[in-house]
Amino acid sequence: MMLVVLLCILFVNMFVGVVIKTFNEEKEYISFNLLLEKHERSWIKVQILTYQTKPVAQVKTGDKNCLRSISIKIT
């Protein structure tokens, strides 16, 4: 009985792996990434990463330079 259960789990796992691999291959084919060279694909990945980044807000600390803090308040 345990052998049957283990074999079923094995075949389901293999089936899911094949489906995911086929899906990824078809997604690459549809997006025309196969026509690009390696350095072009890496450039596109870098561009996507730069558009996804968000600026980080900096925490303001007390300014120790009195002249600078006064000039910032004036402007």
mmJSON file of the N, C-alpha and C atoms, coordinates in Angstrom:
{"data_MODEL":{"atom_site":{
"group_PDB":["ATOM","ATOM","ATOM","ATOM","ATOM","ATOM","ATOM","ATOM","ATOM","ATOM","ATOM","ATOM","ATOM","ATOM","ATOM","ATOM","ATOM","ATOM","ATOM","ATOM","ATOM","ATOM","ATOM","ATOM","ATOM","ATOM","ATOM","ATOM","ATOM","ATOM","ATOM","ATOM","ATOM","ATOM","ATOM","ATOM","ATOM","ATOM","ATOM","ATOM","ATOM","ATOM","ATOM","ATOM","ATOM","ATOM","ATOM","ATOM","ATOM","ATOM","ATOM","ATOM","ATOM","ATOM","ATOM","ATOM","ATOM","ATOM","ATOM","ATOM","ATOM","ATOM","ATOM","ATOM","ATOM","ATOM","ATOM","ATOM","ATOM","ATOM","ATOM","ATOM","ATOM","ATOM","ATOM","ATOM","ATOM","ATOM","ATOM","ATOM","ATOM","ATOM","ATOM","ATOM","ATOM","ATOM","ATOM","ATOM","ATOM","ATOM","ATOM","ATOM","ATOM","ATOM","ATOM","ATOM","ATOM","ATOM","ATOM","ATOM","ATOM","ATOM","ATOM","ATOM","ATOM","ATOM","ATOM","ATOM","ATOM","ATOM","ATOM","ATOM","ATOM","ATOM","ATOM","ATOM","ATOM","ATOM","ATOM","ATOM","ATOM","ATOM","ATOM","ATOM","ATOM","ATOM","ATOM","ATOM","ATOM","ATOM","ATOM","ATOM","ATOM","ATOM","ATOM","ATOM","ATOM","ATOM","ATOM","ATOM","ATOM","ATOM","ATOM","ATOM","ATOM","ATOM","ATOM","ATOM","ATOM","ATOM","ATOM","ATOM","ATOM","ATOM","ATOM","ATOM","ATOM","ATOM","ATOM","ATOM","ATOM","ATOM","ATOM","ATOM","ATOM","ATOM","ATOM","ATOM","ATOM","ATOM","ATOM","ATOM","ATOM","ATOM","ATOM","ATOM","ATOM","ATOM","ATOM","ATOM","ATOM","ATOM","ATOM","ATOM","ATOM","ATOM","ATOM","ATOM","ATOM","ATOM","ATOM","ATOM","ATOM","ATOM","ATOM","ATOM","ATOM","ATOM","ATOM","ATOM","ATOM","ATOM","ATOM","ATOM","ATOM","ATOM","ATOM","ATOM","ATOM","ATOM","ATOM","ATOM","ATOM","ATOM","ATOM","ATOM","ATOM","ATOM","ATOM","ATOM","ATOM","ATOM","ATOM","ATOM","ATOM"],
"id":[1,2,3,4,5,6,7,8,9,10,11,12,13,14,15,16,17,18,19,20,21,22,23,24,25,26,27,28,29,30,31,32,33,34,35,36,37,38,39,40,41,42,43,44,45,46,47,48,49,50,51,52,53,54,55,56,57,58,59,60,61,62,63,64,65,66,67,68,69,70,71,72,73,74,75,76,77,78,79,80,81,82,83,84,85,86,87,88,89,90,91,92,93,94,95,96,97,98,99,100,101,102,103,104,105,106,107,108,109,110,111,112,113,114,115,116,117,118,119,120,121,122,123,124,125,126,127,128,129,130,131,132,133,134,135,136,137,138,139,140,141,142,143,144,145,146,147,148,149,150,151,152,153,154,155,156,157,158,159,160,161,162,163,164,165,166,167,168,169,170,171,172,173,174,175,176,177,178,179,180,181,182,183,184,185,186,187,188,189,190,191,192,193,194,195,196,197,198,199,200,201,202,203,204,205,206,207,208,209,210,211,212,213,214,215,216,217,218,219,220,221,222,223,224,225],
"type_symbol":["N","C","C","N","C","C","N","C","C","N","C","C","N","C","C","N","C","C","N","C","C","N","C","C","N","C","C","N","C","C","N","C","C","N","C","C","N","C","C","N","C","C","N","C","C","N","C","C","N","C","C","N","C","C","N","C","C","N","C","C","N","C","C","N","C","C","N","C","C","N","C","C","N","C","C","N","C","C","N","C","C","N","C","C","N","C","C","N","C","C","N","C","C","N","C","C","N","C","C","N","C","C","N","C","C","N","C","C","N","C","C","N","C","C","N","C","C","N","C","C","N","C","C","N","C","C","N","C","C","N","C","C","N","C","C","N","C","C","N","C","C","N","C","C","N","C","C","N","C","C","N","C","C","N","C","C","N","C","C","N","C","C","N","C","C","N","C","C","N","C","C","N","C","C","N","C","C","N","C","C","N","C","C","N","C","C","N","C","C","N","C","C","N","C","C","N","C","C","N","C","C","N","C","C","N","C","C","N","C","C","N","C","C","N","C","C","N","C","C","N","C","C","N","C","C"],
"label_atom_id":["N","CA","C","N","CA","C","N","CA","C","N","CA","C","N","CA","C","N","CA","C","N","CA","C","N","CA","C","N","CA","C","N","CA","C","N","CA","C","N","CA","C","N","CA","C","N","CA","C","N","CA","C","N","CA","C","N","CA","C","N","CA","C","N","CA","C","N","CA","C","N","CA","C","N","CA","C","N","CA","C","N","CA","C","N","CA","C","N","CA","C","N","CA","C","N","CA","C","N","CA","C","N","CA","C","N","CA","C","N","CA","C","N","CA","C","N","CA","C","N","CA","C","N","CA","C","N","CA","C","N","CA","C","N","CA","C","N","CA","C","N","CA","C","N","CA","C","N","CA","C","N","CA","C","N","CA","C","N","CA","C","N","CA","C","N","CA","C","N","CA","C","N","CA","C","N","CA","C","N","CA","C","N","CA","C","N","CA","C","N","CA","C","N","CA","C","N","CA","C","N","CA","C","N","CA","C","N","CA","C","N","CA","C","N","CA","C","N","CA","C","N","CA","C","N","CA","C","N","CA","C","N","CA","C","N","CA","C","N","CA","C","N","CA","C","N","CA","C","N","CA","C","N","CA","C","N","CA","C","N","CA","C"],
"label_alt_id":[null,null,null,null,null,null,null,null,null,null,null,null,null,null,null,null,null,null,null,null,null,null,null,null,null,null,null,null,null,null,null,null,null,null,null,null,null,null,null,null,null,null,null,null,null,null,null,null,null,null,null,null,null,null,null,null,null,null,null,null,null,null,null,null,null,null,null,null,null,null,null,null,null,null,null,null,null,null,null,null,null,null,null,null,null,null,null,null,null,null,null,null,null,null,null,null,null,null,null,null,null,null,null,null,null,null,null,null,null,null,null,null,null,null,null,null,null,null,null,null,null,null,null,null,null,null,null,null,null,null,null,null,null,null,null,null,null,null,null,null,null,null,null,null,null,null,null,null,null,null,null,null,null,null,null,null,null,null,null,null,null,null,null,null,null,null,null,null,null,null,null,null,null,null,null,null,null,null,null,null,null,null,null,null,null,null,null,null,null,null,null,null,null,null,null,null,null,null,null,null,null,null,null,null,null,null,null,null,null,null,null,null,null,null,null,null,null,null,null,null,null,null,null,null,null],
"label_comp_id":["MET","MET","MET","MET","MET","MET","LEU","LEU","LEU","VAL","VAL","VAL","VAL","VAL","VAL","LEU","LEU","LEU","LEU","LEU","LEU","CYS","CYS","CYS","ILE","ILE","ILE","LEU","LEU","LEU","PHE","PHE","PHE","VAL","VAL","VAL","ASN","ASN","ASN","MET","MET","MET","PHE","PHE","PHE","VAL","VAL","VAL","GLY","GLY","GLY","VAL","VAL","VAL","VAL","VAL","VAL","ILE","ILE","ILE","LYS","LYS","LYS","THR","THR","THR","PHE","PHE","PHE","ASN","ASN","ASN","GLU","GLU","GLU","GLU","GLU","GLU","LYS","LYS","LYS","GLU","GLU","GLU","TYR","TYR","TYR","ILE","ILE","ILE","SER","SER","SER","PHE","PHE","PHE","ASN","ASN","ASN","LEU","LEU","LEU","LEU","LEU","LEU","LEU","LEU","LEU","GLU","GLU","GLU","LYS","LYS","LYS","HIS","HIS","HIS","GLU","GLU","GLU","ARG","ARG","ARG","SER","SER","SER","TRP","TRP","TRP","ILE","ILE","ILE","LYS","LYS","LYS","VAL","VAL","VAL","GLN","GLN","GLN","ILE","ILE","ILE","LEU","LEU","LEU","THR","THR","THR","TYR","TYR","TYR","GLN","GLN","GLN","THR","THR","THR","LYS","LYS","LYS","PRO","PRO","PRO","VAL","VAL","VAL","ALA","ALA","ALA","GLN","GLN","GLN","VAL","VAL","VAL","LYS","LYS","LYS","THR","THR","THR","GLY","GLY","GLY","ASP","ASP","ASP","LYS","LYS","LYS","ASN","ASN","ASN","CYS","CYS","CYS","LEU","LEU","LEU","ARG","ARG","ARG","SER","SER","SER","ILE","ILE","ILE","SER","SER","SER","ILE","ILE","ILE","LYS","LYS","LYS","ILE","ILE","ILE","THR","THR","THR"],
"label_asym_id":["A","A","A","A","A","A","A","A","A","A","A","A","A","A","A","A","A","A","A","A","A","A","A","A","A","A","A","A","A","A","A","A","A","A","A","A","A","A","A","A","A","A","A","A","A","A","A","A","A","A","A","A","A","A","A","A","A","A","A","A","A","A","A","A","A","A","A","A","A","A","A","A","A","A","A","A","A","A","A","A","A","A","A","A","A","A","A","A","A","A","A","A","A","A","A","A","A","A","A","A","A","A","A","A","A","A","A","A","A","A","A","A","A","A","A","A","A","A","A","A","A","A","A","A","A","A","A","A","A","A","A","A","A","A","A","A","A","A","A","A","A","A","A","A","A","A","A","A","A","A","A","A","A","A","A","A","A","A","A","A","A","A","A","A","A","A","A","A","A","A","A","A","A","A","A","A","A","A","A","A","A","A","A","A","A","A","A","A","A","A","A","A","A","A","A","A","A","A","A","A","A","A","A","A","A","A","A","A","A","A","A","A","A","A","A","A","A","A","A","A","A","A","A","A","A"],
"label_entity_id":["1","1","1","1","1","1","1","1","1","1","1","1","1","1","1","1","1","1","1","1","1","1","1","1","1","1","1","1","1","1","1","1","1","1","1","1","1","1","1","1","1","1","1","1","1","1","1","1","1","1","1","1","1","1","1","1","1","1","1","1","1","1","1","1","1","1","1","1","1","1","1","1","1","1","1","1","1","1","1","1","1","1","1","1","1","1","1","1","1","1","1","1","1","1","1","1","1","1","1","1","1","1","1","1","1","1","1","1","1","1","1","1","1","1","1","1","1","1","1","1","1","1","1","1","1","1","1","1","1","1","1","1","1","1","1","1","1","1","1","1","1","1","1","1","1","1","1","1","1","1","1","1","1","1","1","1","1","1","1","1","1","1","1","1","1","1","1","1","1","1","1","1","1","1","1","1","1","1","1","1","1","1","1","1","1","1","1","1","1","1","1","1","1","1","1","1","1","1","1","1","1","1","1","1","1","1","1","1","1","1","1","1","1","1","1","1","1","1","1","1","1","1","1","1","1"],
"label_seq_id":[1,1,1,2,2,2,3,3,3,4,4,4,5,5,5,6,6,6,7,7,7,8,8,8,9,9,9,10,10,10,11,11,11,12,12,12,13,13,13,14,14,14,15,15,15,16,16,16,17,17,17,18,18,18,19,19,19,20,20,20,21,21,21,22,22,22,23,23,23,24,24,24,25,25,25,26,26,26,27,27,27,28,28,28,29,29,29,30,30,30,31,31,31,32,32,32,33,33,33,34,34,34,35,35,35,36,36,36,37,37,37,38,38,38,39,39,39,40,40,40,41,41,41,42,42,42,43,43,43,44,44,44,45,45,45,46,46,46,47,47,47,48,48,48,49,49,49,50,50,50,51,51,51,52,52,52,53,53,53,54,54,54,55,55,55,56,56,56,57,57,57,58,58,58,59,59,59,60,60,60,61,61,61,62,62,62,63,63,63,64,64,64,65,65,65,66,66,66,67,67,67,68,68,68,69,69,69,70,70,70,71,71,71,72,72,72,73,73,73,74,74,74,75,75,75],
"pdbx_PDB_ins_code":[null,null,null,null,null,null,null,null,null,null,null,null,null,null,null,null,null,null,null,null,null,null,null,null,null,null,null,null,null,null,null,null,null,null,null,null,null,null,null,null,null,null,null,null,null,null,null,null,null,null,null,null,null,null,null,null,null,null,null,null,null,null,null,null,null,null,null,null,null,null,null,null,null,null,null,null,null,null,null,null,null,null,null,null,null,null,null,null,null,null,null,null,null,null,null,null,null,null,null,null,null,null,null,null,null,null,null,null,null,null,null,null,null,null,null,null,null,null,null,null,null,null,null,null,null,null,null,null,null,null,null,null,null,null,null,null,null,null,null,null,null,null,null,null,null,null,null,null,null,null,null,null,null,null,null,null,null,null,null,null,null,null,null,null,null,null,null,null,null,null,null,null,null,null,null,null,null,null,null,null,null,null,null,null,null,null,null,null,null,null,null,null,null,null,null,null,null,null,null,null,null,null,null,null,null,null,null,null,null,null,null,null,null,null,null,null,null,null,null,null,null,null,null,null,null],
"Cartn_x":[0.819,0.0,0.871,1.912,2.798,3.535,3.854,4.535,3.655,2.382,1.441,1.338,1.279,1.184,2.459,3.605,4.863,5.0,4.575,4.634,3.675,2.507,1.556,2.133,2.735,3.351,4.485,5.281,6.381,5.879,4.842,4.329,3.638,2.954,2.347,3.437,4.499,5.606,6.277,6.473,7.065,6.151,4.845,3.883,3.898,3.907,3.936,5.237,6.341,7.62,7.617,7.051,6.987,6.074,4.96,4.03,4.682,5.39,6.054,7.16,7.93,9.008,8.436,7.372,6.739,6.159,5.552,4.995,6.081,7.209,8.309,8.886,9.008,9.519,8.565,7.273,6.289,6.233,6.412,6.421,7.608,8.767,9.942,9.724,9.09,8.853,7.875,6.838,5.828,6.394,7.261,7.8,8.968,9.302,10.373,11.748,11.929,13.236,14.246,13.782,14.709,15.46,14.896,15.544,16.647,16.656,17.656,18.924,20.028,21.293,21.414,22.436,22.58,22.771,23.623,23.856,22.629,21.808,20.579,19.557,19.47,18.562,18.987,20.298,20.766,20.533,20.653,20.378,18.907,18.016,16.584,16.284,16.92,16.716,17.173,18.298,18.791,17.816,17.278,16.312,15.056,14.584,13.396,13.684,14.864,15.217,15.319,15.839,15.949,14.583,13.639,12.295,11.535,11.892,11.193,11.715,12.877,13.429,12.701,12.574,11.915,12.954,12.84,13.794,13.566,14.645,14.586,14.608,13.628,13.568,14.649,15.339,16.384,15.825,16.252,15.794,16.652,15.983,16.725,17.098,18.341,18.811,19.054,19.193,19.448,20.749,20.697,21.88,22.743,24.012,24.916,25.52,25.455,26.005,24.907,25.056,24.033,23.842,24.939,24.856,24.127,24.394,23.726,22.227,21.847,20.421,19.681,20.32,19.678,19.511,20.534,20.431,19.384,19.197,18.159,16.78,16.617,15.323,14.986,16.0,15.772,15.33,15.929,15.583,14.433],
"Cartn_y":[-1.189,0.0,1.264,1.257,2.424,2.624,1.536,1.621,2.304,2.0,2.614,4.113,4.5,5.917,6.653,6.072,6.712,6.845,5.823,5.893,6.956,7.08,8.119,9.505,9.697,10.991,11.278,10.279,10.447,10.856,10.186,10.5,11.863,12.24,13.572,14.63,14.4,15.338,15.484,14.376,14.424,15.164,14.924,15.585,17.093,17.53,18.961,19.579,18.899,19.401,19.596,18.642,18.752,19.899,20.064,21.146,22.508,22.664,23.941,24.227,23.212,23.402,23.808,23.159,23.493,24.898,25.271,26.613,27.673,27.481,28.452,28.548,27.416,27.435,28.178,27.952,28.634,30.128,30.479,31.894,32.608,31.966,32.537,32.656,31.656,31.667,32.775,32.958,33.971,35.381,35.595,36.937,37.291,36.442,36.666,36.829,36.301,36.379,35.455,34.503,33.599,34.309,35.42,36.161,37.086,37.339,38.226,37.461,38.195,37.591,37.681,37.034,36.944,38.319,39.16,40.476,41.375,41.171,41.95,41.551,40.262,39.8,40.317,40.314,40.819,42.318,43.056,44.499,44.752,43.956,44.107,43.798,42.772,42.444,43.583,44.204,45.334,46.5,46.76,47.847,47.586,46.354,46.016,46.204,45.786,45.959,47.429,48.278,49.693,50.357,49.922,50.494,50.002,48.863,48.317,48.86,49.478,49.966,51.223,51.383,52.537,53.328,54.659,55.44,55.221,55.272,55.066,56.427,56.655,57.925,57.941,59.054,59.175,59.885,59.414,59.993,61.214,62.337,63.552,63.562,63.854,63.968,65.435,65.74,67.121,67.614,68.788,69.335,70.015,69.666,70.196,71.533,71.83,73.081,74.138,75.111,76.122,76.996,77.402,78.259,77.552,76.271,75.514,75.399,75.092,74.96,76.278,77.399,78.706,78.986,78.669,78.924,78.029,76.821,75.933,76.48,77.019,77.597,78.847,79.607,80.832,80.481,79.495,79.151,78.262],
"Cartn_z":[0.0,0.0,0.0,0.829,0.884,-0.435,-1.087,-2.373,-3.413,-3.406,-4.34,-4.077,-2.823,-2.455,-2.873,-2.618,-2.992,-4.506,-5.246,-6.706,-7.247,-6.64,-7.067,-6.818,-5.667,-5.363,-6.335,-6.667,-7.601,-8.982,-9.479,-10.811,-10.842,-9.782,-9.729,-9.719,-8.973,-8.911,-10.274,-10.974,-12.314,-13.286,-13.207,-14.081,-13.862,-12.616,-12.314,-12.819,-12.683,-13.184,-14.685,-15.411,-16.873,-17.281,-16.59,-16.904,-16.676,-15.573,-15.272,-16.275,-16.637,-17.619,-18.973,-19.397,-20.675,-20.643,-19.526,-19.391,-19.522,-18.858,-18.925,-20.327,-21.016,-22.391,-23.321,-23.179,-24.022,-23.718,-22.46,-22.084,-22.718,-22.729,-23.379,-24.888,-25.487,-26.927,-27.309,-26.521,-26.823,-26.659,-25.691,-25.434,-26.351,-27.313,-28.288,-27.64,-26.435,-25.789,-26.449,-27.23,-27.909,-29.025,-29.524,-30.592,-30.07,-28.769,-28.184,-27.841,-27.868,-27.445,-25.928,-25.403,-23.951,-23.318,-23.892,-23.294,-23.431,-24.446,-24.587,-23.526,-23.246,-22.191,-20.831,-20.571,-19.28,-19.161,-20.26,-20.234,-19.923,-20.491,-20.218,-18.752,-18.208,-16.797,-15.892,-16.238,-15.442,-15.522,-16.701,-16.854,-16.029,-16.023,-15.227,-13.752,-13.295,-11.889,-11.505,-12.399,-12.062,-11.994,-12.812,-12.742,-11.519,-10.986,-9.826,-8.501,-8.498,-7.238,-6.801,-5.512,-4.919,-4.124,-4.117,-3.327,-1.83,-1.093,0.344,1.026,1.883,2.613,3.688,3.78,4.783,6.014,7.15,8.404,8.701,8.944,9.255,10.725,10.958,12.337,12.64,13.866,14.259,13.66,13.028,12.379,13.434,13.465,14.477,14.055,12.766,12.283,12.329,13.203,13.425,12.189,11.548,10.366,9.221,9.084,8.027,8.289,9.521,9.846,9.669,9.966,9.779,8.287,7.493,6.052,5.396,5.9,5.364,5.707,6.917,7.306,6.485,6.13,5.35,3.94,3.33,1.948,1.9],
"occupancy":[1.0,1.0,1.0,1.0,1.0,1.0,1.0,1.0,1.0,1.0,1.0,1.0,1.0,1.0,1.0,1.0,1.0,1.0,1.0,1.0,1.0,1.0,1.0,1.0,1.0,1.0,1.0,1.0,1.0,1.0,1.0,1.0,1.0,1.0,1.0,1.0,1.0,1.0,1.0,1.0,1.0,1.0,1.0,1.0,1.0,1.0,1.0,1.0,1.0,1.0,1.0,1.0,1.0,1.0,1.0,1.0,1.0,1.0,1.0,1.0,1.0,1.0,1.0,1.0,1.0,1.0,1.0,1.0,1.0,1.0,1.0,1.0,1.0,1.0,1.0,1.0,1.0,1.0,1.0,1.0,1.0,1.0,1.0,1.0,1.0,1.0,1.0,1.0,1.0,1.0,1.0,1.0,1.0,1.0,1.0,1.0,1.0,1.0,1.0,1.0,1.0,1.0,1.0,1.0,1.0,1.0,1.0,1.0,1.0,1.0,1.0,1.0,1.0,1.0,1.0,1.0,1.0,1.0,1.0,1.0,1.0,1.0,1.0,1.0,1.0,1.0,1.0,1.0,1.0,1.0,1.0,1.0,1.0,1.0,1.0,1.0,1.0,1.0,1.0,1.0,1.0,1.0,1.0,1.0,1.0,1.0,1.0,1.0,1.0,1.0,1.0,1.0,1.0,1.0,1.0,1.0,1.0,1.0,1.0,1.0,1.0,1.0,1.0,1.0,1.0,1.0,1.0,1.0,1.0,1.0,1.0,1.0,1.0,1.0,1.0,1.0,1.0,1.0,1.0,1.0,1.0,1.0,1.0,1.0,1.0,1.0,1.0,1.0,1.0,1.0,1.0,1.0,1.0,1.0,1.0,1.0,1.0,1.0,1.0,1.0,1.0,1.0,1.0,1.0,1.0,1.0,1.0,1.0,1.0,1.0,1.0,1.0,1.0,1.0,1.0,1.0,1.0,1.0,1.0,1.0,1.0,1.0,1.0,1.0,1.0],
"B_iso_or_equiv":[0.0,0.0,0.0,0.0,0.0,0.0,0.0,0.0,0.0,0.0,0.0,0.0,0.0,0.0,0.0,0.0,0.0,0.0,0.0,0.0,0.0,0.0,0.0,0.0,0.0,0.0,0.0,0.0,0.0,0.0,0.0,0.0,0.0,0.0,0.0,0.0,0.0,0.0,0.0,0.0,0.0,0.0,0.0,0.0,0.0,0.0,0.0,0.0,0.0,0.0,0.0,0.0,0.0,0.0,0.0,0.0,0.0,0.0,0.0,0.0,0.0,0.0,0.0,0.0,0.0,0.0,0.0,0.0,0.0,0.0,0.0,0.0,0.0,0.0,0.0,0.0,0.0,0.0,0.0,0.0,0.0,0.0,0.0,0.0,0.0,0.0,0.0,0.0,0.0,0.0,0.0,0.0,0.0,0.0,0.0,0.0,0.0,0.0,0.0,0.0,0.0,0.0,0.0,0.0,0.0,0.0,0.0,0.0,0.0,0.0,0.0,0.0,0.0,0.0,0.0,0.0,0.0,0.0,0.0,0.0,0.0,0.0,0.0,0.0,0.0,0.0,0.0,0.0,0.0,0.0,0.0,0.0,0.0,0.0,0.0,0.0,0.0,0.0,0.0,0.0,0.0,0.0,0.0,0.0,0.0,0.0,0.0,0.0,0.0,0.0,0.0,0.0,0.0,0.0,0.0,0.0,0.0,0.0,0.0,0.0,0.0,0.0,0.0,0.0,0.0,0.0,0.0,0.0,0.0,0.0,0.0,0.0,0.0,0.0,0.0,0.0,0.0,0.0,0.0,0.0,0.0,0.0,0.0,0.0,0.0,0.0,0.0,0.0,0.0,0.0,0.0,0.0,0.0,0.0,0.0,0.0,0.0,0.0,0.0,0.0,0.0,0.0,0.0,0.0,0.0,0.0,0.0,0.0,0.0,0.0,0.0,0.0,0.0,0.0,0.0,0.0,0.0,0.0,0.0,0.0,0.0,0.0,0.0,0.0,0.0],
"pdbx_formal_charge":[null,null,null,null,null,null,null,null,null,null,null,null,null,null,null,null,null,null,null,null,null,null,null,null,null,null,null,null,null,null,null,null,null,null,null,null,null,null,null,null,null,null,null,null,null,null,null,null,null,null,null,null,null,null,null,null,null,null,null,null,null,null,null,null,null,null,null,null,null,null,null,null,null,null,null,null,null,null,null,null,null,null,null,null,null,null,null,null,null,null,null,null,null,null,null,null,null,null,null,null,null,null,null,null,null,null,null,null,null,null,null,null,null,null,null,null,null,null,null,null,null,null,null,null,null,null,null,null,null,null,null,null,null,null,null,null,null,null,null,null,null,null,null,null,null,null,null,null,null,null,null,null,null,null,null,null,null,null,null,null,null,null,null,null,null,null,null,null,null,null,null,null,null,null,null,null,null,null,null,null,null,null,null,null,null,null,null,null,null,null,null,null,null,null,null,null,null,null,null,null,null,null,null,null,null,null,null,null,null,null,null,null,null,null,null,null,null,null,null,null,null,null,null,null,null],
"auth_seq_id":[1,1,1,2,2,2,3,3,3,4,4,4,5,5,5,6,6,6,7,7,7,8,8,8,9,9,9,10,10,10,11,11,11,12,12,12,13,13,13,14,14,14,15,15,15,16,16,16,17,17,17,18,18,18,19,19,19,20,20,20,21,21,21,22,22,22,23,23,23,24,24,24,25,25,25,26,26,26,27,27,27,28,28,28,29,29,29,30,30,30,31,31,31,32,32,32,33,33,33,34,34,34,35,35,35,36,36,36,37,37,37,38,38,38,39,39,39,40,40,40,41,41,41,42,42,42,43,43,43,44,44,44,45,45,45,46,46,46,47,47,47,48,48,48,49,49,49,50,50,50,51,51,51,52,52,52,53,53,53,54,54,54,55,55,55,56,56,56,57,57,57,58,58,58,59,59,59,60,60,60,61,61,61,62,62,62,63,63,63,64,64,64,65,65,65,66,66,66,67,67,67,68,68,68,69,69,69,70,70,70,71,71,71,72,72,72,73,73,73,74,74,74,75,75,75],
"auth_comp_id":["MET","MET","MET","MET","MET","MET","LEU","LEU","LEU","VAL","VAL","VAL","VAL","VAL","VAL","LEU","LEU","LEU","LEU","LEU","LEU","CYS","CYS","CYS","ILE","ILE","ILE","LEU","LEU","LEU","PHE","PHE","PHE","VAL","VAL","VAL","ASN","ASN","ASN","MET","MET","MET","PHE","PHE","PHE","VAL","VAL","VAL","GLY","GLY","GLY","VAL","VAL","VAL","VAL","VAL","VAL","ILE","ILE","ILE","LYS","LYS","LYS","THR","THR","THR","PHE","PHE","PHE","ASN","ASN","ASN","GLU","GLU","GLU","GLU","GLU","GLU","LYS","LYS","LYS","GLU","GLU","GLU","TYR","TYR","TYR","ILE","ILE","ILE","SER","SER","SER","PHE","PHE","PHE","ASN","ASN","ASN","LEU","LEU","LEU","LEU","LEU","LEU","LEU","LEU","LEU","GLU","GLU","GLU","LYS","LYS","LYS","HIS","HIS","HIS","GLU","GLU","GLU","ARG","ARG","ARG","SER","SER","SER","TRP","TRP","TRP","ILE","ILE","ILE","LYS","LYS","LYS","VAL","VAL","VAL","GLN","GLN","GLN","ILE","ILE","ILE","LEU","LEU","LEU","THR","THR","THR","TYR","TYR","TYR","GLN","GLN","GLN","THR","THR","THR","LYS","LYS","LYS","PRO","PRO","PRO","VAL","VAL","VAL","ALA","ALA","ALA","GLN","GLN","GLN","VAL","VAL","VAL","LYS","LYS","LYS","THR","THR","THR","GLY","GLY","GLY","ASP","ASP","ASP","LYS","LYS","LYS","ASN","ASN","ASN","CYS","CYS","CYS","LEU","LEU","LEU","ARG","ARG","ARG","SER","SER","SER","ILE","ILE","ILE","SER","SER","SER","ILE","ILE","ILE","LYS","LYS","LYS","ILE","ILE","ILE","THR","THR","THR"],
"auth_asym_id":["A","A","A","A","A","A","A","A","A","A","A","A","A","A","A","A","A","A","A","A","A","A","A","A","A","A","A","A","A","A","A","A","A","A","A","A","A","A","A","A","A","A","A","A","A","A","A","A","A","A","A","A","A","A","A","A","A","A","A","A","A","A","A","A","A","A","A","A","A","A","A","A","A","A","A","A","A","A","A","A","A","A","A","A","A","A","A","A","A","A","A","A","A","A","A","A","A","A","A","A","A","A","A","A","A","A","A","A","A","A","A","A","A","A","A","A","A","A","A","A","A","A","A","A","A","A","A","A","A","A","A","A","A","A","A","A","A","A","A","A","A","A","A","A","A","A","A","A","A","A","A","A","A","A","A","A","A","A","A","A","A","A","A","A","A","A","A","A","A","A","A","A","A","A","A","A","A","A","A","A","A","A","A","A","A","A","A","A","A","A","A","A","A","A","A","A","A","A","A","A","A","A","A","A","A","A","A","A","A","A","A","A","A","A","A","A","A","A","A","A","A","A","A","A","A"],
"auth_atom_id":["N","CA","C","N","CA","C","N","CA","C","N","CA","C","N","CA","C","N","CA","C","N","CA","C","N","CA","C","N","CA","C","N","CA","C","N","CA","C","N","CA","C","N","CA","C","N","CA","C","N","CA","C","N","CA","C","N","CA","C","N","CA","C","N","CA","C","N","CA","C","N","CA","C","N","CA","C","N","CA","C","N","CA","C","N","CA","C","N","CA","C","N","CA","C","N","CA","C","N","CA","C","N","CA","C","N","CA","C","N","CA","C","N","CA","C","N","CA","C","N","CA","C","N","CA","C","N","CA","C","N","CA","C","N","CA","C","N","CA","C","N","CA","C","N","CA","C","N","CA","C","N","CA","C","N","CA","C","N","CA","C","N","CA","C","N","CA","C","N","CA","C","N","CA","C","N","CA","C","N","CA","C","N","CA","C","N","CA","C","N","CA","C","N","CA","C","N","CA","C","N","CA","C","N","CA","C","N","CA","C","N","CA","C","N","CA","C","N","CA","C","N","CA","C","N","CA","C","N","CA","C","N","CA","C","N","CA","C","N","CA","C","N","CA","C","N","CA","C","N","CA","C","N","CA","C","N","CA","C","N","CA","C"],
"pdbx_PDB_model_num":[1,1,1,1,1,1,1,1,1,1,1,1,1,1,1,1,1,1,1,1,1,1,1,1,1,1,1,1,1,1,1,1,1,1,1,1,1,1,1,1,1,1,1,1,1,1,1,1,1,1,1,1,1,1,1,1,1,1,1,1,1,1,1,1,1,1,1,1,1,1,1,1,1,1,1,1,1,1,1,1,1,1,1,1,1,1,1,1,1,1,1,1,1,1,1,1,1,1,1,1,1,1,1,1,1,1,1,1,1,1,1,1,1,1,1,1,1,1,1,1,1,1,1,1,1,1,1,1,1,1,1,1,1,1,1,1,1,1,1,1,1,1,1,1,1,1,1,1,1,1,1,1,1,1,1,1,1,1,1,1,1,1,1,1,1,1,1,1,1,1,1,1,1,1,1,1,1,1,1,1,1,1,1,1,1,1,1,1,1,1,1,1,1,1,1,1,1,1,1,1,1,1,1,1,1,1,1,1,1,1,1,1,1,1,1,1,1,1,1,1,1,1,1,1,1]
}}}
